[in-house]
């Protein structure tokens, strides 16, 4: 099987990065018009995940762990009514 070593075709346009708003003028693919808000510039793409490394806001409350029955005082999200929640230890064990 032979590999094509020719330069990739680049697509020209006037787009904006969905994360930082920086202009994007060239992409190695023709973007889907319905997903233009998901385009990322080279800097945002290479930085990967979230840039904000501050601790997540915790939601205070009184819940019962669906795994061990322990008391949960805070969660990193607002749980939905009727949805089971897990304490940190049970969540870690069931995570995979």
C-alpha positions in Angstrom: 0.0 0.0 0.0 1.5 3.3 -1.0 1.1 6.5 1.1 0.2 9.8 -0.5 3.0 12.2 0.6 1.5 15.2 -1.3 0.6 18.3 0.7 -2.9 18.3 2.2 -5.5 20.4 0.6 -6.2 23.4 2.7 -9.6 25.1 2.7 -9.7 28.9 2.8 -12.5 30.9 4.6 -13.5 33.4 7.2 -14.4 31.5 10.4 -14.1 32.2 14.1 -12.8 30.0 16.8 -15.7 28.7 19.0 -13.6 29.0 22.2 -11.6 32.2 21.9 -13.1 34.0 19.0 -9.9 34.3 17.1 -10.1 34.4 13.2 -9.5 31.2 11.3 -8.6 31.6 7.7 -7.4 28.1 6.7 -8.4 24.6 7.7 -7.3 21.1 6.6 -10.9 20.2 6.0 -14.1 21.8 4.6 -16.2 22.5 7.8 -19.8 21.4 8.1 -21.9 24.6 8.1 -24.1 23.4 10.9 -21.0 23.0 13.2 -19.2 26.2 12.6 -19.6 27.2 16.3 -17.4 24.1 17.2 -14.4 25.1 15.1 -11.2 25.8 17.1 -8.1 27.7 16.2 -4.7 26.1 16.3 -3.9 27.4 19.8 -7.2 26.2 21.3 -7.0 22.9 19.5 -3.5 22.2 20.8 -4.3 23.2 24.3 -6.9 20.4 24.5 -9.2 20.4 27.6 -10.5 23.1 29.7 -8.2 26.1 30.5 -9.8 27.0 33.7 -8.2 24.9 36.4 -10.0 26.5 39.3 -11.9 24.2 41.6 -15.4 23.3 40.6 -18.2 25.1 42.4 -19.8 22.6 44.8 -23.5 22.4 45.5 -24.3 21.9 49.1 -27.2 19.7 50.2 -28.2 16.5 51.9 -28.2 13.4 49.8 -27.9 9.6 50.3 -25.3 7.6 48.3 -27.1 5.1 46.1 -24.2 2.7 46.5 -23.3 2.5 50.2 -26.1 4.6 51.8 -23.7 7.1 53.2 -24.5 10.8 53.7 -23.4 13.2 50.9 -23.1 16.9 51.9 -21.8 18.4 48.7 -21.6 17.5 45.0 -19.8 19.1 42.0 -23.2 19.4 40.2 -26.9 19.9 40.9 -28.5 16.4 40.9 -31.7 15.9 39.0 -34.8 14.8 40.9 -35.1 11.1 41.1 -31.6 10.4 39.8 -29.3 8.4 42.0 -26.1 10.0 43.3 -22.9 8.4 44.5 -20.3 9.4 47.1 -16.7 9.9 46.0 -15.7 6.4 47.0 -18.6 4.6 45.2 -18.2 6.8 42.2 -14.5 5.9 41.9 -15.2 2.2 42.3 -17.9 2.2 39.6 -16.1 4.5 37.2 -14.5 1.7 35.3 
